[in-house]
Amino acid sequence: MATMAGMKEKGWLEFKYRNTGEPIRFPVGTVYGVSDGPTLVVTGGMHGSEFAGIEAAIRLFQEVDPRKLKGVLKVGMIYNMPAFVNNLGFLVPHDGKNPTTTFPGTPIGTYGEAMAYYFDQTVLSKADFFVELHGGDIPEALTPFTFHMETGDEKQDAGGKAMSLAYNIRYVIVDKITDMQKAPNFAFGLAAWRGKPAILCESGQQGILKMEEMETHLVGLRNILFNLGMMEGQVVNTVKRVFLEDYTACRSEVEGMWYPSVKLNDKVKSGQVVGILRDYFGQEIMEVKAKVDGPVTVIRTSPNARVGSVLIEHGRVIGQEE
């Protein structure tokens, strides 16, 4: 880092998809601090229409002064550029794959798998700490939450929890990687599996850029820099956290029209009807029922439901701050 200390660099990481010759490109900026410290990697736009996370990544890179930084901050502003430029939700348009299922990727796989491979090799694998920013894609409303994975590695588990707590978001979700023999196929899980504290953070909804939802991310990112000792500053702590586990999604089992009957933050009971699915003639096909007791954090707001579409997400409360 010595030659770059106190400097910023930005540019496109460019690769060629071997199967077709098409370009794979990521906008990435790096801030090199003036003294040694950890490398924090922050990535926005895993889903290309989650704009609150994208804008927060851009603003973080712009505002961090390398003269006041210890270590290295590496920011991938928009991971899923093909979706972003085409105003698409969730998927990589070349192959229809969700980027949260493609890591660590392979250069000879589908386009989305090659994206994951090159990004992992050049950015994600360099992280000592990792934050994956999300922002509520086009068909979903959500309430902000953070998500970290436990692996059984004491340092990683404690580090991931500390990052989640530092983010100043009410809902904190924890899950476990139970099979450590197999690398997870989602970015923040892969980092955690490697022993690097990592979190996923959600703020934003319905593919709309609202500055207050972006600011939630930015406050959390600053807090993490302060918490890691990479910058000096006062941690913002204004929420009472609610801790969730058994986090799960109710997915559509049929194609049709979706009509939710719950709202964000509603506390549902296992087996409670949370909405119905109808066919395109208005005939009810089936009721959709909650899987666990706990608050609703995500609701599909598009009536279009395909087999496998997430309709609601919710988790079980295991504790909360007083």
Secondary structure, 3 states (H helix, E strand, C coil): CHHHCCCEEEEEEEEECCCCCCEEEEEEEEEECCEEEEEEEEECCCCCCCHHHHHHHHHHHHHCCHHHCEEEEEEECCCCHHHHHCCCCCCECCCCECHHHCCCCCCCCCHHHHHHHHHHHHCHHHCCEEEEEECCCCCEEECCEEEEEECCCHHHHHHHHHHHHHCCCCEEEEEECCCCCCCCCCHHHHHHHCCCCEEEEECCECCECCHHHHHHHHHHHHHHHHHCCCCCCCCCCCCCCEEEEEEEEEECCCCEEEEECCCCCCEECCCCEEEEEECCCCCEEEEEECCCCEEEEEEECCCEECCCCEEEEEEEEEEECC
